[in-house]
């Protein structure tokens, strides 16, 4: 369990450090992300971004646990 938490912390740290670069390539505004704009309200749900990150994290955790 400790190894899992250390790896999770490192992944989150790297994602935080790389976030300015990831936002420049469009992560967070991919096709498939849901944006609903009304007069006073904007609803944004990054569906495709969540799916992509889920696959990425699954591959990372699979490789670490191997």
N, C-alpha and C positions, 0 to 999 in steps of 0.2 A: 504494500500500500504506500509506503514511503517513497519508493522509486516512482510510482505512478504520479504522486503529488509533485515530486521534483521535476519530472518531465513535463507535466501540465504547467507548472510555473515557468519553466524555460520556454515553452511554446507561447504562452501568453506574453512573456517578456519580449520575445522576438517579434510577435505580432504587434505589440505596442511600439517597439522601436521602428518597425518597418511600415507602420500605418501611413505616414505621409507619402511614401512611395507607392503603396498599394492603392491609395485613393487617386493617385495620378493616372494609374492604368485602368481605372473604372470600377474597381472593386467597390461594391455598394450601390452602383448604378448600372447593373447588368440588365439585359433584356430578360424579362420574366419577373422583375421586381415590380411590385404593385404600388402605384402612386395614384391617389385620389385627391384632387384639389377641388375645393368648394370655395365659397366666398370668403369665409373667415377661418377655414380649417384645412390643413393639409395632412392626409394620412399616408404614411409611407411604410410599407412592409417589404423588406428585402428577401423575398422568397428564394430567388435563384442564388443570391449570395449566400444564404443560409445553407442551401443544398450543396453548393460548391465547397464551402468551409467544412461541412459535415463529412464529405467524402475525403477531403484533405486530412482532417484530423483522424478519421478512421484509418487511413493509410499510415499515418505517422504512428498511431498507437499500435497498429498491427506490427509494424516494423520494430518497434521498441520491445514489444512482448515476445517476439520471435526468439 
